Amino acid sequence: MSDKMFAGVIIDQAHPALDKIFHYIVPDNLRDKIQLGMRVLVPFGIGNKTIEGYIMSLDKETQVPYNKLKSIKKLMDPFPLILPELIPLVWWMKKEYHCLTIEAIRCFIPPGLRRNITEKQEKVVFLKAENNILGKAALVEPRSKYMAEILRILDERDGIPLAELADIAGGAPLSSFKSLEKKGWISIEDQEVYRNPWDHFIPNSDLVEVELTQEQKNAIDIIRKGMSKSQGVFLLHGVTGSGKTEVYIHLVEKALKDNKRAIILVPEISLTPQTVGHFKDRFGEEVAILHSALSPGERFDEWRRIYNCQVNIVVGARSAIFAPVRDLGIIIIDEAHEDSYKSEASPRYHTTELAKQRSKEQGAVLVLGTATPSLEDFYNSEQNHYYRIPMDHRIDDKPLPQVEVVDMRMEIKKGNRSIFSQKLYDELRGILLRREQAIILLNRRGYAQFVSCRACGYVVKCDNCDISLTYHSKNNILKCHYCGDTKPYPNICPECKSPYIKHFGVGTQRVEQEIKKILPPARIVRMDMDTTSTKGAHQRILDAFRQKEYDILLGTQMVAKGLDFPDVTLVGVIAADTALNLPDYRSSEKTFQLITQVAGRAGRGQRKGKVIVQTYQPEHYSIQYASRHDYKGFYDEEITIRKQFNYPPFSHIIRILISGEDEKSVINTAIGIEKWMKHNITKDTIIKTGLLEIGAYPAPLERIKNKYRWHVLIRIRKDRIFLERYHEVVDQCQKEFLNNSNTIVVDFYPTSLL
């Protein structure tokens, strides 16, 4: 039996009971063709139903008795869909994110392939006759003017798509082409068409060599040294406008010179066109683009270009980390602090962690670029796990914009109860008169409605946790989503006895209406989930704003990130403290990041920028540090608080989310998991030592799509030994509750507890 070959196959069915390797005999006729990562058809189950699967191992022997093995039926593709060198990453994801193996595998497969999307073909017409083409045209003209015209056009330009040629020839019918083909004068051939998602791109012909600043040169030199050693994680900590993109471009040039390839990730689809534009200008056809707004056909074609090494640079959103890039030299994650790098569908991966693992396995360096690093990333640089490279100055030493904090409590006292302070109104009027542009950010994050007093700024908080209580309209109560404590909805402010206390929340449409009311001449474009749902909407809005078709760009968080408009001199932040009032230990960090990032959109051209930040909590340290562009000051204060309360990065939070249609069943399952975990934790000294806190609570969003939600939150000490053991015990817990009627989701890296 030693001359036999056996394939370990993962079946393409997302079911926990099937989440294991099934062994098959490799038939003799496939032995020379079969490779790791290939998609195959195999007989499966009692009825031998034909099903797809992926080859994850190839072995000379197996523990399964030979007479119980079936044979692979067919190879579905002539090449592996998963690069063999990426298979270890699949196994790593399964362990790290507690997902099914097939869920990890599907991340690496182009979406269109599972829907039978293939190459696009079109008919192309070529000249077959070698001489006297014009004479042949004159010969057939009395019979058919179309045939004559087709020949004349082909004499000037050979190889034209049939549909296009028919149109140029005045609507030539198919019969004219068939007659010419019958004479042997032309040939009509099927040819693959590349579905280019970037066919509208016009390269910048005015591209000039950029003179690098000393900080940029320093960053490039340090990271290049890491690239020469094929290792390292670098935190490129550069203020907004410091020229991080130019650093990225030089690093990619270095990778290409070393015959390596690059992946560049951006947090939002809206930023992809801008980033692709920068790289297309420098590298032309070397660049491929990958993100969810492409059609399945476009994604499939881009995936194949990457797979076939026709491009060396991939730019995309989160899922581009799975691109089939060989000889990887560098991964760059721009705006690395953004939560959009975390997947909220299984597998619940965090792109940064995945990129670290991939770069380690493929001998690449990882660059995390941001003006506002996450507390964990900056802490890692302080602990020398990352190499931090500061870039503290803007290009040409342009000043960072002046930030003015407006106390909206004082506006109320002055009788101004509108969304806009007098200061922001005056500044908006000014930019219209000067023909400049403004960005207005409505800081509306998540669903949560908190209760705040508009007279004094008081926010109703939990007595036990010092976290804002969340308003629940269903029974008109306020609830803490950390300890479960509740309070009745107050009619007057407990602090100042004012009647101006209510749950807070305002939408972009209302802000747009207010601007139109107070500034009728203003041309406003809105950028939010409602206006960007169609394909290409992000780019159309941003292009129109860049062309100065609009005076004001109004939007949610997507307008705060990475955008570069030279005529924007004013940024206004409506309700800067919204994130502060969400039930999240990271709320101060999110507030600081958002204000700093959106402030960085102002004053990037020749004229100075100004930022107006409206808030009911002007004294809060996150707003004060953001107004001074002081990251280190904010970090020092926030890290002290985190250490005091043992929050990340000094601990690790594990979330087990339970959801189902029967509320009682969901609650019982959550309590059952909590009890099971507590019981098993006490059995193991290491696991017990690692535990800081465990509890079952209703999720802040208690019901979504008629499904009730509870979660078990486990807080453990940070050491790797505890993490490893908790991976094991949570795995056992998942198996214990495998046949539960509710959906149970494990998230070892939650960025949100909603």
Secondary structure in CASP SS format (residue, H / E / C, confidence):
PFRMAT SS
TARGET T0000
AUTHOR 0000-0000-0000
METHOD secondary structure of the structure
MODEL  1
M C 1.00
S C 1.00
D C 1.00
K C 1.00
M C 1.00
F E 1.00
A E 1.00
G E 1.00
V E 1.00
I E 1.00
I E 1.00
D C 1.00
Q C 1.00
A C 1.00
H C 1.00
P H 1.00
A H 1.00
L H 1.00
D C 1.00
K C 1.00
I C 1.00
F E 1.00
H E 1.00
Y E 1.00
I E 1.00
V C 1.00
P C 1.00
D H 1.00
N H 1.00
L H 1.00
R C 1.00
D C 1.00
K C 1.00
I C 1.00
Q C 1.00
L C 1.00
G C 1.00
M C 1.00
R E 1.00
V E 1.00
L E 1.00
V E 1.00
P E 1.00
F E 1.00
G C 1.00
I C 1.00
G C 1.00
N C 1.00
K E 1.00
T E 1.00
I E 1.00
E E 1.00
G E 1.00
Y E 1.00
I E 1.00
M E 1.00
S E 1.00
L E 1.00
D E 1.00
K C 1.00
E C 1.00
T C 1.00
Q C 1.00
V C 1.00
P C 1.00
Y H 1.00
N H 1.00
K H 1.00
L C 1.00
K E 1.00
S E 1.00
I C 1.00
K C 1.00
K E 1.00
L E 1.00
M C 1.00
D C 1.00
P C 1.00
F C 1.00
P C 1.00
L C 1.00
I C 1.00
L C 1.00
P H 1.00
E H 1.00
L H 1.00
I H 1.00
P H 1.00
L H 1.00
V H 1.00
W H 1.00
W H 1.00
M H 1.00
K H 1.00
K H 1.00
E H 1.00
Y H 1.00
H C 1.00
C C 1.00
L C 1.00
T H 1.00
I H 1.00
E H 1.00
A H 1.00
I H 1.00
R H 1.00
C H 1.00
F C 1.00
I C 1.00
P C 1.00
P H 1.00
G H 1.00
L H 1.00
R H 1.00
R H 1.00
N C 1.00
I C 1.00
T C 1.00
E C 1.00
K E 1.00
Q E 1.00
E E 1.00
K E 1.00
V E 1.00
V E 1.00
F E 1.00
L E 1.00
K C 1.00
A C 1.00
E C 1.00
N C 1.00
N C 1.00
I H 1.00
L H 1.00
G H 1.00
K H 1.00
A H 1.00
A H 1.00
L H 1.00
V H 1.00
E C 1.00
P C 1.00
R C 1.00
S C 1.00
K H 1.00
Y H 1.00
M H 1.00
A H 1.00
E H 1.00
I H 1.00
L H 1.00
R H 1.00
I H 1.00
L H 1.00
D H 1.00
E H 1.00
R C 1.00
D C 1.00
G C 1.00
I E 1.00
P E 1.00
L H 1.00
A H 1.00
E H 1.00
L H 1.00
A H 1.00
D H 1.00
I H 1.00
A C 1.00
G C 1.00
G C 1.00
A C 1.00
P C 1.00
L H 1.00
S H 1.00
S H 1.00
F H 1.00
K H 1.00
S H 1.00
L H 1.00
E H 1.00
K H 1.00
K H 1.00
G C 1.00
W C 1.00
I E 1.00
S E 1.00
I E 1.00
E E 1.00
D E 1.00
Q E 1.00
E E 1.00
V E 1.00
Y C 1.00
R C 1.00
N C 1.00
P C 1.00
W C 1.00
D C 1.00
H C 1.00
F C 1.00
I C 1.00
P C 1.00
N C 1.00
S C 1.00
D C 1.00
L C 1.00
V C 1.00
E C 1.00
V C 1.00
E C 1.00
L C 1.00
T C 1.00
Q H 1.00
E H 1.00
Q H 1.00
K H 1.00
N H 1.00
A H 1.00
I H 1.00
D H 1.00
I H 1.00
I H 1.00
R H 1.00
K H 1.00
G H 1.00
M H 1.00
S H 1.00
K C 1.00
S C 1.00
Q C 1.00
G C 1.00
V E 1.00
F E 1.00
L E 1.00
L E 1.00
H E 1.00
G E 1.00
V C 1.00
T C 1.00
G C 1.00
S C 1.00
G C 1.00
K H 1.00
T H 1.00
E H 1.00
V H 1.00
Y H 1.00
I H 1.00
H H 1.00
L H 1.00
V H 1.00
E H 1.00
K H 1.00
A H 1.00
L H 1.00
K H 1.00
D C 1.00
N C 1.00
K C 1.00
R E 1.00
A E 1.00
I E 1.00
I E 1.00
L E 1.00
V C 1.00
P C 1.00
E C 1.00
I H 1.00
S H 1.00
L H 1.00
T H 1.00
P H 1.00
Q H 1.00
T H 1.00
V H 1.00
G H 1.00
H H 1.00
F H 1.00
K H 1.00
D H 1.00
R H 1.00
F H 1.00
G H 1.00
E H 1.00
E H 1.00
V E 1.00
A E 1.00
I E 1.00
L E 1.00
H C 1.00
S C 1.00
A C 1.00
L C 1.00
S C 1.00
P H 1.00
G H 1.00
E H 1.00
R H 1.00
F H 1.00
D H 1.00
E H 1.00
W H 1.00
R H 1.00
R H 1.00
I H 1.00
Y H 1.00
N C 1.00
C C 1.00
Q C 1.00
V C 1.00
N C 1.00
I E 1.00
V E 1.00
V E 1.00
G E 1.00
A C 1.00
R H 1.00
S H 1.00
A H 1.00
I H 1.00
F H 1.00
A C 1.00
P C 1.00
V C 1.00
R C 1.00
D C 1.00
L E 1.00
G E 1.00
I E 1.00
I E 1.00
I E 1.00
I E 1.00
D E 1.00
E C 1.00
A C 1.00
H C 1.00
E C 1.00
D H 1.00
S H 1.00
Y H 1.00
K E 1.00
S C 1.00
E C 1.00
A C 1.00
S C 1.00
P C 1.00
R C 1.00
Y C 1.00
H E 1.00
T H 1.00
T H 1.00
E H 1.00
L H 1.00
A H 1.00
K H 1.00
Q H 1.00
R H 1.00
S H 1.00
K H 1.00
E H 1.00
Q H 1.00
G C 1.00
A C 1.00
V E 1.00
L E 1.00
V E 1.00
L E 1.00
G E 1.00
T E 1.00
A C 1.00
T C 1.00
P C 1.00
S C 1.00
L H 1.00
E H 1.00
D H 1.00
F H 1.00
Y H 1.00
N H 1.00
S H 1.00
E H 1.00
Q C 1.00
N C 1.00
H C 1.00
Y C 1.00
Y E 1.00
R E 1.00
I E 1.00
P E 1.00
M E 1.00
D C 1.00
H C 1.00
R C 1.00
I H 1.00
D H 1.00
D H 1.00
K C 1.00
P C 1.00
L C 1.00
P C 1.00
Q E 1.00
V E 1.00
E E 1.00
V E 1.00
V E 1.00
D E 1.00
M H 1.00
R H 1.00
M H 1.00
E H 1.00
I H 1.00
K H 1.00
K C 1.00
G C 1.00
N C 1.00
R C 1.00
S C 1.00
I C 1.00
F C 1.00
S C 1.00
Q H 1.00
K H 1.00
L H 1.00
Y H 1.00
D H 1.00
E H 1.00
L H 1.00
R H 1.00
G H 1.00
I H 1.00
L H 1.00
L H 1.00
R C 1.00
R C 1.00
E C 1.00
Q E 1.00
A E 1.00
I E 1.00
I E 1.00
L E 1.00
L E 1.00
N C 1.00
R C 1.00
R C 1.00
G C 1.00
Y C 1.00
A C 1.00
Q C 1.00
F E 1.00
V E 1.00
S E 1.00
C E 1.00
R C 1.00
A C 1.00
C C 1.00
G C 1.00
Y C 1.00
V E 1.00
V C 1.00
K E 1.00
C C 1.00
D C 1.00
N C 1.00
C C 1.00
D C 1.00
I C 1.00
S E 1.00
L C 1.00
T E 1.00
Y E 1.00
H E 1.00
S C 1.00
K C 1.00
N C 1.00
N C 1.00
I E 1.00
L E 1.00
K E 1.00
C C 1.00
H C 1.00
Y C 1.00
C C 1.00
G C 1.00
D C 1.00
T E 1.00
K E 1.00
P E 1.00
Y C 1.00
P C 1.00
N C 1.00
I C 1.00
C C 1.00
P C 1.00
E C 1.00
C C 1.00
K C 1.00
S C 1.00
P C 1.00
Y C 1.00
I E 1.00
K E 1.00
H E 1.00
F C 1.00
G C 1.00
V C 1.00
G C 1.00
T H 1.00
Q H 1.00
R H 1.00
V H 1.00
E H 1.00
Q H 1.00
E H 1.00
I H 1.00
K H 1.00
K H 1.00
I H 1.00
L C 1.00
P C 1.00
P C 1.00
A C 1.00
R C 1.00
I E 1.00
V E 1.00
R E 1.00
M E 1.00
D C 1.00
M C 1.00
D C 1.00
T C 1.00
T C 1.00
S C 1.00
T C 1.00
K C 1.00
G C 1.00
A H 1.00
H H 1.00
Q H 1.00
R H 1.00
I H 1.00
L H 1.00
D H 1.00
A H 1.00
F H 1.00
R H 1.00
Q C 1.00
K C 1.00
E C 1.00
Y C 1.00
D C 1.00
I E 1.00
L E 1.00
L E 1.00
G E 1.00
T C 1.00
Q H 1.00
M H 1.00
V H 1.00
A C 1.00
K C 1.00
G C 1.00
L C 1.00
D C 1.00
F C 1.00
P C 1.00
D C 1.00
V E 1.00
T E 1.00
L E 1.00
V E 1.00
G E 1.00
V E 1.00
I E 1.00
A C 1.00
A C 1.00
D C 1.00
T H 1.00
A H 1.00
L H 1.00
N H 1.00
L C 1.00
P C 1.00
D C 1.00
Y C 1.00
R C 1.00
S H 1.00
S H 1.00
E H 1.00
K H 1.00
T H 1.00
F H 1.00
Q H 1.00
L H 1.00
I H 1.00
T H 1.00
Q H 1.00
V H 1.00
A H 1.00
G C 1.00
R C 1.00
A C 1.00
G C 1.00
R C 1.00
G C 1.00
Q C 1.00
R C 1.00
K C 1.00
G C 1.00
K E 1.00
V E 1.00
I E 1.00
V E 1.00
Q E 1.00
T E 1.00
Y C 1.00
Q C 1.00
P C 1.00
E C 1.00
H C 1.00
Y H 1.00
S H 1.00
I H 1.00
Q H 1.00
Y H 1.00
A H 1.00
S H 1.00
R C 1.00
H C 1.00
D C 1.00
Y H 1.00
K H 1.00
G H 1.00
F H 1.00
Y H 1.00
D H 1.00
E H 1.00
E H 1.00
I H 1.00
T H 1.00
I H 1.00
R H 1.00
K H 1.00
Q H 1.00
F H 1.00
N C 1.00
Y C 1.00
P C 1.00
P C 1.00
F C 1.00
S E 1.00
H E 1.00
I E 1.00
I E 1.00
R E 1.00
I E 1.00
L E 1.00
I E 1.00
S E 1.00
G E 1.00
E C 1.00
D C 1.00
E H 1.00
K H 1.00
S H 1.00
V H 1.00
I H 1.00
N H 1.00
T H 1.00
A H 1.00
I H 1.00
G H 1.00
I H 1.00
E H 1.00
K H 1.00
W H 1.00
M H 1.00
K H 1.00
H H 1.00
N H 1.00
I H 1.00
T C 1.00
K C 1.00
D C 1.00
T H 1.00
I H 1.00
I H 1.00
K H 1.00
T H 1.00
G H 1.00
L E 1.00
L E 1.00
E E 1.00
I E 1.00
G E 1.00
A E 1.00
Y E 1.00
P E 1.00
A E 1.00
P E 1.00
L E 1.00
E E 1.00
R E 1.00
I E 1.00
K C 1.00
N C 1.00
K E 1.00
Y E 1.00
R E 1.00
W E 1.00
H E 1.00
V E 1.00
L E 1.00
I E 1.00
R E 1.00
I E 1.00
R E 1.00
K C 1.00
D C 1.00
R H 1.00
I H 1.00
F H 1.00
L H 1.00
E H 1.00
R H 1.00
Y H 1.00
H H 1.00
E H 1.00
V H 1.00
V H 1.00
D H 1.00
Q H 1.00
C H 1.00
Q H 1.00
K H 1.00
E H 1.00
F C 1.00
L C 1.00
N C 1.00
N C 1.00
S C 1.00
N C 1.00
T E 1.00
I E 1.00
V E 1.00
V E 1.00
D E 1.00
F C 1.00
Y C 1.00
P C 1.00
T C 1.00
S C 1.00
L C 1.00
L C 1.00
END
